Amino acid sequence: MTLPLNCLPEGETLDDVIHRECAIGFDLRFCRSVAVSEHDRDTETCDPSEAELATLYALTDLGEAIAIHDVDLTSAGADAVAAVARALFVAMVNARRDPPDVAQRHEAEQAALIDPDRIG
């Protein structure tokens, strides 16, 4: 089953991200939009009672949070959270079996620095 993960770059799989970034956990954060235009996706974390959506993040061994998937606060969104959380868990378990070595991780970090789509 292929999940449509809306926060990952096109062509990037969950397994790739989890393995490369050495994810050790995940987090669900409630958010609201602070967008200034219809194409803007800026959000801020808020209390669940003020939330418009939720975002699942992969947590790395370096303390970074990588956005994986945004969902609306609906029953369909709840189903999507459950499916993505399960996929995150499976990807983390599988990545532990074959963790990246230092050279692979350095290569991935360098590639990210020169990525033309990177905002920085």
C-alpha positions as a Markdown table, in Angstrom:
| # | Residue | x | y | z |
|---|---|---|---|---|
| 1 | Met | 0.0 | 0.0 | 0.0 |
| 2 | Thr | 1.4 | 3.4 | -1.0 |
| 3 | Leu | 0.5 | 6.2 | 1.3 |
| 4 | Pro | 0.1 | 9.7 | -0.2 |
| 5 | Leu | 2.3 | 11.6 | 2.2 |
| 6 | Asn | 1.7 | 15.2 | 1.6 |
| 7 | Cys | 4.7 | 16.7 | 3.5 |
| 8 | Leu | 7.5 | 14.7 | 1.8 |
| 9 | Pro | 9.1 | 15.8 | -1.5 |
| 10 | Glu | 7.7 | 14.1 | -4.5 |
| 11 | Gly | 9.4 | 10.7 | -5.1 |
| 12 | Glu | 10.7 | 10.4 | -1.5 |
| 13 | Thr | 9.4 | 7.4 | 0.3 |
| 14 | Leu | 8.8 | 7.0 | 4.0 |
| 15 | Asp | 11.3 | 4.2 | 4.2 |
| 16 | Asp | 14.0 | 6.5 | 2.6 |
| 17 | Val | 13.4 | 9.3 | 5.1 |
| 18 | Ile | 13.2 | 7.1 | 8.2 |
| 19 | His | 16.4 | 5.2 | 7.2 |
| 20 | Arg | 18.4 | 8.2 | 6.2 |
| 21 | Glu | 17.4 | 10.4 | 9.1 |
| 22 | Cys | 17.7 | 7.7 | 11.7 |
| 23 | Ala | 14.2 | 8.3 | 13.1 |
| 24 | Ile | 13.6 | 7.0 | 16.6 |
| 25 | Gly | 10.0 | 8.1 | 17.2 |
| 26 | Phe | 7.1 | 10.1 | 16.0 |
| 27 | Asp | 4.9 | 12.9 | 17.2 |
| 28 | Leu | 1.4 | 14.2 | 16.4 |
| 29 | Arg | 1.0 | 17.9 | 16.7 |
| 30 | Phe | -2.2 | 19.9 | 16.4 |
| 31 | Cys | -1.9 | 22.9 | 14.2 |
| 32 | Arg | -3.7 | 25.9 | 12.7 |
| 33 | Ser | -3.0 | 27.7 | 9.5 |
| 34 | Val | -1.1 | 31.0 | 9.6 |
| 35 | Ala | -1.0 | 31.2 | 5.8 |
| 36 | Val | -1.0 | 34.6 | 4.1 |
| 37 | Ser | -2.0 | 33.2 | 0.7 |
| 38 | Glu | -3.8 | 30.2 | -0.7 |
| 39 | His | -0.6 | 28.5 | -1.7 |
| 40 | Asp | 1.1 | 29.2 | 1.6 |
| 41 | Arg | 1.3 | 26.1 | 3.9 |
| 42 | Asp | 2.6 | 27.8 | 7.1 |
| 43 | Thr | 1.2 | 26.5 | 10.3 |
| 44 | Glu | 1.8 | 26.9 | 14.0 |
| 45 | Thr | 1.3 | 24.4 | 16.8 |
| 46 | Cys | -1.7 | 25.1 | 19.0 |
| 47 | Asp | -4.1 | 23.5 | 21.5 |
| 48 | Pro | -6.3 | 20.8 | 20.0 |
| 49 | Ser | -9.4 | 22.9 | 20.6 |
| 50 | Glu | -8.0 | 25.6 | 18.3 |
| 51 | Ala | -6.6 | 23.2 | 15.7 |
| 52 | Glu | -7.6 | 23.0 | 12.0 |
| 53 | Leu | -5.3 | 20.1 | 11.2 |
| 54 | Ala | -2.8 | 17.7 | 12.7 |
| 55 | Thr | 0.7 | 16.9 | 11.5 |
| 56 | Leu | 2.6 | 13.7 | 12.0 |
| 57 | Tyr | 6.4 | 14.2 | 12.5 |
| 58 | Ala | 9.2 | 11.7 | 12.5 |
| 59 | Leu | 11.7 | 12.4 | 15.4 |
| 60 | Thr | 15.3 | 11.8 | 14.6 |
| 61 | Asp | 18.2 | 10.7 | 16.9 |
| 62 | Leu | 19.5 | 14.3 | 16.6 |
| 63 | Gly | 16.3 | 15.8 | 18.0 |
| 64 | Glu | 14.9 | 17.1 | 14.7 |
| 65 | Ala | 11.2 | 16.8 | 13.8 |
| 66 | Ile | 10.5 | 16.0 | 10.1 |
| 67 | Ala | 7.0 | 16.7 | 8.9 |
| 68 | Ile | 5.6 | 13.6 | 7.3 |
| 69 | His | 1.8 | 14.1 | 6.7 |
| 70 | Asp | -0.9 | 16.7 | 7.4 |
| 71 | Val | -4.5 | 15.6 | 8.0 |
| 72 | Asp | -7.8 | 17.4 | 8.5 |
| 73 | Leu | -9.5 | 16.9 | 11.8 |
| 74 | Thr | -12.2 | 14.6 | 10.5 |
| 75 | Ser | -12.9 | 10.9 | 10.9 |
| 76 | Ala | -11.1 | 10.3 | 7.5 |
| 77 | Gly | -8.1 | 12.3 | 8.9 |
| 78 | Ala | -8.1 | 10.0 | 12.0 |
| 79 | Asp | -8.0 | 7.0 | 9.7 |
| 80 | Ala | -5.1 | 8.6 | 7.8 |
| 81 | Val | -3.2 | 9.3 | 11.1 |
| 82 | Ala | -3.6 | 5.7 | 12.1 |
| 83 | Ala | -2.4 | 4.4 | 8.7 |
| 84 | Val | 0.6 | 6.7 | 8.6 |
| 85 | Ala | 1.5 | 6.1 | 12.3 |
| 86 | Arg | 1.5 | 2.4 | 11.6 |
| 87 | Ala | 3.7 | 2.9 | 8.5 |
| 88 | Leu | 6.1 | 5.1 | 10.5 |
| 89 | Phe | 6.4 | 2.4 | 13.2 |
| 90 | Val | 7.1 | -0.4 | 10.6 |
| 91 | Ala | 9.6 | 1.8 | 8.8 |
| 92 | Met | 11.5 | 2.5 | 12.1 |
| 93 | Val | 11.6 | -1.1 | 13.0 |
| 94 | Asn | 12.9 | -2.1 | 9.6 |
| 95 | Ala | 15.5 | 0.7 | 9.6 |
| 96 | Arg | 16.9 | -0.6 | 12.9 |
| 97 | Arg | 17.8 | -3.8 | 11.1 |
| 98 | Asp | 20.0 | -2.0 | 8.6 |
| 99 | Pro | 21.0 | 1.4 | 10.0 |
| 100 | Pro | 23.0 | 3.8 | 7.7 |
| 101 | Asp | 26.7 | 3.9 | 8.3 |
| 102 | Val | 28.5 | 7.2 | 8.9 |
| 103 | Ala | 29.5 | 7.5 | 5.2 |
| 104 | Gln | 25.9 | 7.0 | 4.0 |
| 105 | Arg | 24.6 | 9.5 | 6.5 |
| 106 | His | 27.2 | 12.1 | 5.5 |
| 107 | Glu | 26.5 | 11.6 | 1.8 |
| 108 | Ala | 22.7 | 12.2 | 2.5 |
| 109 | Glu | 23.4 | 15.3 | 4.5 |
| 110 | Gln | 25.6 | 16.7 | 1.8 |
| 111 | Ala | 23.1 | 16.0 | -0.9 |
| 112 | Ala | 20.4 | 17.8 | 1.2 |
| 113 | Leu | 22.7 | 20.9 | 1.4 |
| 114 | Ile | 23.0 | 21.1 | -2.4 |
| 115 | Asp | 19.3 | 20.2 | -3.2 |
| 116 | Pro | 18.0 | 22.9 | -5.5 |
| 117 | Asp | 14.5 | 22.6 | -4.0 |
| 118 | Arg | 15.8 | 23.3 | -0.5 |
| 119 | Ile | 14.7 | 26.5 | 1.2 |
| 120 | Gly | 17.4 | 27.9 | 3.2 |
